[in-house]
Amino acid sequence: MDIDAFKEISHNEKLQELRYNGQLLGSYERNTETGSKIPGDIFELYDFWVFLSDDESMVIPTRKNPLSE
């Protein structure tokens, strides 16, 4: 699966992909536009990375590894 296909699947399907195919890389705090931070985890999934918020309401894929910053 590529990142574009991942973006098209439902929220529950994204969570299933992370549970069965994702590799947890560690905790991460995502910055918002307002300057606050959202706690969660970063997963490696296929050839991209995914931020999953602690409450599992946000699933955000990215082509750039946020842990390499």
C-alpha positions, 0 to 999 in steps of 0.5 A: 500500500502506498500513502495515497491509498492509505489516505483513501481508506476509512479511519477504522481501516487505518487503525487496523493497518497500523495495528497489523502492519505498522512498526511503532517508532516511539512517542511524538508530540505533533505541533498544531497551527496554534502552537500547542502540541498533540501527544501521540506515536509515530509508526513506520508503515510501508514506505511512509510514516504515520502520526497517531494521536494518543486518543486515536482520533488523528491518523496523519500520514507523511512522506517525511520522517518526523523523527529525523528532524 
